[in-house]
Amino acid sequence: MQTIAGTAYVATATAKRPLAVRLVAWLIALDAGYRNAHHLAACGDERLDDMGITRATAEAEFARRLGDQDRAPVAAPGW
């Protein structure tokens, strides 16, 4: 799974770029985070075990990205 959210965040941190460019970069980072969380939630249990992630952690990250804190269990530190 490729993670581009980290690179998109660097693009939003540059304050010298025009507002429209920073807004587009922020939207790209938001979309990348959602897609990464969705892919993580859709992974099989075997693949999650290979990555060292539990199903509860994957579902918590997905719920956090959706903004649904009522459904989200407490996420593991480092997420």
C-alpha positions as CSV (number, residue, x, y, z in Angstrom):
1,M,0.0,0.0,0.0
2,Q,1.5,3.3,-1.1
3,T,1.2,6.2,1.3
4,I,1.3,9.7,-0.2
5,A,-0.3,11.5,2.7
6,G,3.1,12.4,4.1
7,T,4.2,14.0,0.9
8,A,1.0,15.9,0.5
9,Y,1.3,17.3,4.1
10,V,4.7,18.8,3.2
11,A,3.0,20.6,0.3
12,T,0.4,22.1,2.6
13,A,3.0,23.3,5.1
14,T,4.6,25.7,2.7
15,A,2.9,29.1,3.5
16,K,4.5,30.9,0.5
17,R,2.3,29.0,-2.0
18,P,-0.9,30.7,-3.2
19,L,-4.1,29.8,-1.2
20,A,-5.6,27.9,-4.1
21,V,-2.6,25.6,-4.4
22,R,-2.5,25.0,-0.6
23,L,-6.2,24.2,-0.6
24,V,-5.8,21.7,-3.4
25,A,-2.9,20.1,-1.7
26,W,-4.9,19.9,1.5
27,L,-7.8,18.2,-0.3
28,I,-5.3,15.7,-1.9
29,A,-3.9,14.9,1.5
30,L,-7.4,14.4,2.9
31,D,-8.4,12.1,0.0
32,A,-5.1,10.2,0.3
33,G,-5.7,9.6,4.0
34,Y,-9.2,8.4,3.4
35,R,-8.1,6.1,0.7
36,N,-5.3,4.6,2.8
37,A,-7.7,4.0,5.7
38,H,-10.2,2.4,3.4
39,H,-7.6,0.1,1.9
40,L,-6.5,-0.8,5.4
41,A,-10.0,-1.6,6.5
42,A,-10.6,-3.7,3.5
43,C,-7.5,-5.8,4.0
44,G,-7.8,-9.4,5.0
45,D,-6.9,-10.6,8.5
46,E,-3.9,-12.4,7.2
47,R,-2.5,-9.3,5.6
48,L,-3.2,-7.2,8.7
49,D,-1.3,-9.8,10.8
50,D,1.6,-9.6,8.4
51,M,1.7,-5.8,9.0
52,G,1.3,-6.2,12.7
53,I,-2.0,-4.4,12.9
54,T,-5.2,-5.8,14.5
55,R,-8.6,-5.6,12.9
56,A,-9.8,-3.2,15.7
57,T,-6.9,-0.8,15.0
58,A,-7.7,-0.8,11.2
59,E,-11.4,-0.2,11.9
60,A,-10.6,2.6,14.4
61,E,-8.4,4.3,11.8
62,F,-11.1,4.1,9.2
63,A,-13.8,5.4,11.6
64,R,-11.4,8.3,12.6
65,R,-10.9,9.2,8.9
66,L,-14.7,9.3,8.4
67,G,-15.1,11.5,11.5
68,D,-17.3,9.0,13.2
69,Q,-15.9,9.0,16.7
70,D,-18.9,7.2,18.2
71,R,-18.1,4.1,16.3
72,A,-14.3,4.4,16.6
73,P,-12.7,2.4,19.4
74,V,-9.6,3.8,21.0
75,A,-6.8,3.6,18.4
76,A,-3.4,2.2,19.2
77,P,-0.6,4.8,20.0
78,G,1.4,5.8,16.9
79,W,-1.5,6.0,14.6
